[in-house]
Amino acid sequence: MPRLKVSQVRSTTGCKQNQRDTLRSLGLKRIGDVAVKEDRPEIRGMIATVTHLITVEEVD
């Protein structure tokens, strides 16, 4: 199964609480944090919620 490398590139200051919670559940706490997750519909939904705060790359 493909994997996704998710990196936080922007701050959560001024964001809604659900966006902060989504970043936390993705495993991101601060700018520069990186998490590798499996490419599943649940993860894609979380990524869609916070696209303006993160970058996503596919990793094998």
FIDRENPA-586858 format. One record per residue: x, y, z negated of N, C-alpha, C in turn. Coordinates in nm, 3 decimals, decimal comma. Layout:
nc1 = X&nc2 = Y&nc3 = Z&cac1 = X&cac2 = Y&cac3 = Z&cc1 = X&cc2 = Y&cc3 = Z
...
! end
This chain:
nc1 = 0,085&nc2 = -0,118&nc3 = 0,000&cac1 = 0,000&cac2 = 0,000&cac3 = 0,000&cc1 = 0,089&cc2 = 0,125&cc3 = 0,000
nc1 = 0,056&nc2 = 0,222&nc3 = 0,083&cac1 = 0,136&cac2 = 0,346&cac3 = 0,087&cc1 = 0,127&cc2 = 0,420&cc3 = -0,046
nc1 = 0,229&nc2 = 0,500&nc3 = -0,070&cac1 = 0,234&cac2 = 0,578&cac3 = -0,193&cc1 = 0,244&cc2 = 0,726&cc3 = -0,157
nc1 = 0,199&nc2 = 0,810&nc3 = -0,248&cac1 = 0,202&cac2 = 0,955&cac3 = -0,228&cc1 = 0,291&cc2 = 1,019&cc3 = -0,333
nc1 = 0,377&nc2 = 1,108&nc3 = -0,290&cac1 = 0,461&cac2 = 1,186&cac3 = -0,380&cc1 = 0,393&cc2 = 1,321&cc3 = -0,397
nc1 = 0,349&nc2 = 1,348&nc3 = -0,518&cac1 = 0,275&cac2 = 1,470&cac3 = -0,548&cc1 = 0,363&cc2 = 1,561&cc3 = -0,633
nc1 = 0,383&nc2 = 1,685&nc3 = -0,588&cac1 = 0,467&cac2 = 1,781&cac3 = -0,659&cc1 = 0,387&cc2 = 1,906&cc3 = -0,691
nc1 = 0,400&nc2 = 1,955&nc3 = -0,814&cac1 = 0,333&cac2 = 2,079&cac3 = -0,851&cc1 = 0,422&cc2 = 2,196&cc3 = -0,809
nc1 = 0,366&nc2 = 2,291&nc3 = -0,734&cac1 = 0,443&cac2 = 2,404&cac3 = -0,685&cc1 = 0,389&cc2 = 2,539&cc3 = -0,734
nc1 = 0,270&nc2 = 2,539&nc3 = -0,793&cac1 = 0,214&cac2 = 2,664&cac3 = -0,843&cc1 = 0,163&cc2 = 2,645&cc3 = -0,985
nc1 = 0,151&nc2 = 2,755&nc3 = -1,056&cac1 = 0,109&cac2 = 2,755&cac3 = -1,196&cc1 = -0,042&cc2 = 2,736&cc3 = -1,208
nc1 = -0,083&nc2 = 2,687&nc3 = -1,324&cac1 = -0,226&cac2 = 2,670&cac3 = -1,351&cc1 = -0,287&cc2 = 2,793&cc3 = -1,419
nc1 = -0,208&nc2 = 2,897&nc3 = -1,439&cac1 = -0,259&cac2 = 3,018&cac3 = -1,501&cc1 = -0,370&cc2 = 3,077&cc3 = -1,415
nc1 = -0,484&nc2 = 3,100&nc3 = -1,475&cac1 = -0,597&cac2 = 3,156&cac3 = -1,403&cc1 = -0,682&cc2 = 3,053&cc3 = -1,332
nc1 = -0,648&nc2 = 2,926&nc3 = -1,343&cac1 = -0,726&cac2 = 2,819&cac3 = -1,280&cc1 = -0,837&cc2 = 2,772&cc3 = -1,372
nc1 = -0,933&nc2 = 2,702&nc3 = -1,312&cac1 = -1,041&cac2 = 2,647&cac3 = -1,392&cc1 = -0,991&cc2 = 2,529&cc3 = -1,474
nc1 = -1,063&nc2 = 2,500&nc3 = -1,581&cac1 = -1,024&cac2 = 2,392&cac3 = -1,671&cc1 = -1,022&cc2 = 2,256&cc3 = -1,601
nc1 = -1,118&nc2 = 2,232&nc3 = -1,510&cac1 = -1,120&cac2 = 2,102&cac3 = -1,444&cc1 = -0,998&cc2 = 2,083&cc3 = -1,353
nc1 = -0,943&nc2 = 2,191&nc3 = -1,299&cac1 = -0,822&cac2 = 2,182&cac3 = -1,218&cc1 = -0,702&cc2 = 2,151&cc3 = -1,306
nc1 = -0,694&nc2 = 2,211&nc3 = -1,423&cac1 = -0,586&cac2 = 2,180&cac3 = -1,517&cc1 = -0,593&cc2 = 2,034&cc3 = -1,560
nc1 = -0,714&nc2 = 1,987&nc3 = -1,588&cac1 = -0,732&cac2 = 1,848&cac3 = -1,629&cc1 = -0,695&cc2 = 1,751&cc3 = -1,517
nc1 = -0,725&nc2 = 1,788&nc3 = -1,394&cac1 = -0,691&cac2 = 1,704&cac3 = -1,280&cc1 = -0,540&cc2 = 1,693&cc3 = -1,265
nc1 = -0,469&nc2 = 1,804&nc3 = -1,279&cac1 = -0,323&cac2 = 1,798&cac3 = -1,272&cc1 = -0,267&cc2 = 1,709&cc3 = -1,382
nc1 = -0,322&nc2 = 1,720&nc3 = -1,502&cac1 = -0,277&cac2 = 1,637&cac3 = -1,613&cc1 = -0,296&cc2 = 1,489&cc3 = -1,582
nc1 = -0,413&nc2 = 1,455&nc3 = -1,526&cac1 = -0,440&cac2 = 1,315&cac3 = -1,497&cc1 = -0,355&cc2 = 1,263&cc3 = -1,381
nc1 = -0,306&nc2 = 1,353&nc3 = -1,296&cac1 = -0,211&cac2 = 1,314&cac3 = -1,192&cc1 = -0,070&cc2 = 1,297&cc3 = -1,248
nc1 = -0,048&nc2 = 1,343&nc3 = -1,371&cac1 = 0,082&cac2 = 1,329&cac3 = -1,434&cc1 = 0,170&cc2 = 1,451&cc3 = -1,417
nc1 = 0,111&nc2 = 1,565&nc3 = -1,387&cac1 = 0,187&cac2 = 1,689&cac3 = -1,365&cc1 = 0,159&cc2 = 1,785&cc3 = -1,480
nc1 = 0,267&nc2 = 1,837&nc3 = -1,539&cac1 = 0,252&cac2 = 1,927&cac3 = -1,653&cc1 = 0,302&cc2 = 2,067&cc3 = -1,625
nc1 = 0,402&nc2 = 2,080&nc3 = -1,538&cac1 = 0,461&cac2 = 2,212&cac3 = -1,512&cc1 = 0,511&cc2 = 2,218&cc3 = -1,368
nc1 = 0,545&nc2 = 2,337&nc3 = -1,325&cac1 = 0,597&cac2 = 2,357&cac3 = -1,189&cc1 = 0,725&cc2 = 2,275&cc3 = -1,173
nc1 = 0,734&nc2 = 2,204&nc3 = -1,063&cac1 = 0,851&cac2 = 2,123&cac3 = -1,035&cc1 = 0,834&cc2 = 1,976&cc3 = -1,071
nc1 = 0,731&nc2 = 1,943&nc3 = -1,146&cac1 = 0,706&cac2 = 1,803&cac3 = -1,180&cc1 = 0,666&cc2 = 1,725&cc3 = -1,055
nc1 = 0,708&nc2 = 1,599&nc3 = -1,051&cac1 = 0,678&cac2 = 1,511&cac3 = -0,938&cc1 = 0,619&cc2 = 1,382&cc3 = -0,992
nc1 = 0,514&nc2 = 1,333&nc3 = -0,925&cac1 = 0,454&cac2 = 1,205&cac3 = -0,961&cc1 = 0,433&cc2 = 1,125&cc3 = -0,833
nc1 = 0,457&nc2 = 0,995&nc3 = -0,840&cac1 = 0,434&cac2 = 0,907&cac3 = -0,725&cc1 = 0,313&cc2 = 0,820&cc3 = -0,759
nc1 = 0,211&nc2 = 0,829&nc3 = -0,675&cac1 = 0,085&cac2 = 0,758&cac3 = -0,699&cc1 = 0,051&cc2 = 0,673&cc3 = -0,577
nc1 = -0,027&nc2 = 0,567&nc3 = -0,599&cac1 = -0,075&cac2 = 0,486&cac3 = -0,488&cc1 = -0,180&cc2 = 0,565&cc3 = -0,412
nc1 = -0,186&nc2 = 0,541&nc3 = -0,281&cac1 = -0,281&cac2 = 0,612&cac3 = -0,195&cc1 = -0,417&cc2 = 0,543&cc3 = -0,205
nc1 = -0,501&nc2 = 0,592&nc3 = -0,297&cac1 = -0,634&cac2 = 0,538&cac3 = -0,318&cc1 = -0,735&cc2 = 0,651&cc3 = -0,307
nc1 = -0,861&nc2 = 0,619&nc3 = -0,282&cac1 = -0,963&cac2 = 0,724&cac3 = -0,270&cc1 = -0,975&cc2 = 0,811&cc3 = -0,395
nc1 = -0,956&nc2 = 0,752&nc3 = -0,513&cac1 = -0,967&cac2 = 0,830&cac3 = -0,637&cc1 = -0,857&cc2 = 0,935&cc3 = -0,644
nc1 = -0,736&nc2 = 0,896&nc3 = -0,607&cac1 = -0,623&cac2 = 0,989&cac3 = -0,609&cc1 = -0,641&cc2 = 1,096&cc3 = -0,503
nc1 = -0,690&nc2 = 1,056&nc3 = -0,384&cac1 = -0,717&cac2 = 1,154&cac3 = -0,278&cc1 = -0,819&cc2 = 1,258&cc3 = -0,323
nc1 = -0,917&nc2 = 1,218&nc3 = -0,399&cac1 = -1,017&cac2 = 1,312&cac3 = -0,451&cc1 = -0,956&cc2 = 1,410&cc3 = -0,548
nc1 = -0,867&nc2 = 1,361&nc3 = -0,635&cac1 = -0,799&cac2 = 1,450&cac3 = -0,729&cc1 = -0,711&cc2 = 1,549&cc3 = -0,653
nc1 = -0,641&nc2 = 1,501&nc3 = -0,552&cac1 = -0,555&cac2 = 1,587&cac3 = -0,471&cc1 = -0,636&cc2 = 1,696&cc3 = -0,402
nc1 = -0,754&nc2 = 1,659&nc3 = -0,353&cac1 = -0,841&cac2 = 1,757&cac3 = -0,285&cc1 = -0,885&cc2 = 1,869&cc3 = -0,380
nc1 = -0,896&nc2 = 1,838&nc3 = -0,509&cac1 = -0,938&cac2 = 1,937&cac3 = -0,608&cc1 = -0,832&cc2 = 2,044&cc3 = -0,631
nc1 = -0,704&nc2 = 2,006&nc3 = -0,620&cac1 = -0,596&cac2 = 2,098&cac3 = -0,655&cc1 = -0,496&cc2 = 2,119&cc3 = -0,539
nc1 = -0,543&nc2 = 2,116&nc3 = -0,415&cac1 = -0,453&cac2 = 2,128&cac3 = -0,300&cc1 = -0,374&cc2 = 2,258&cc3 = -0,301
nc1 = -0,430&nc2 = 2,363&nc3 = -0,358&cac1 = -0,363&cac2 = 2,493&cac3 = -0,359&cc1 = -0,249&cc2 = 2,500&cc3 = -0,462
nc1 = -0,237&nc2 = 2,398&nc3 = -0,548&cac1 = -0,135&cac2 = 2,398&cac3 = -0,653&cc1 = -0,024&cc2 = 2,297&cc3 = -0,628
nc1 = -0,042&nc2 = 2,207&nc3 = -0,532&cac1 = 0,052&cac2 = 2,096&cac3 = -0,513&cc1 = 0,093&cc2 = 2,080&cc3 = -0,368
nc1 = 0,199&nc2 = 2,000&nc3 = -0,346&cac1 = 0,234&cac2 = 1,952&cac3 = -0,213&cc1 = 0,232&cc2 = 1,800&cc3 = -0,219
nc1 = 0,199&nc2 = 1,737&nc3 = -0,106&cac1 = 0,186&cac2 = 1,592&cac3 = -0,102&cc1 = 0,267&cc2 = 1,539&cc3 = 0,016
nc1 = 0,345&nc2 = 1,433&nc3 = -0,009&cac1 = 0,421&cac2 = 1,365&cac3 = 0,095&cc1 = 0,394&cc2 = 1,215&cc3 = 0,085
nc1 = 0,395&nc2 = 1,147&nc3 = 0,199&cac1 = 0,382&cac2 = 1,002&cac3 = 0,197&cc1 = 0,519&cc2 = 0,940&cc3 = 0,178
nc1 = 0,526&nc2 = 0,838&nc3 = 0,092&cac1 = 0,653&cac2 = 0,770&cac3 = 0,061&cc1 = 0,629&cc2 = 0,621&cc3 = 0,077
nc1 = 0,729&nc2 = 0,551&nc3 = 0,125&cac1 = 0,717&cac2 = 0,404&cac3 = 0,137&cc1 = 0,778&cc2 = 0,335&cc3 = 0,020
! end
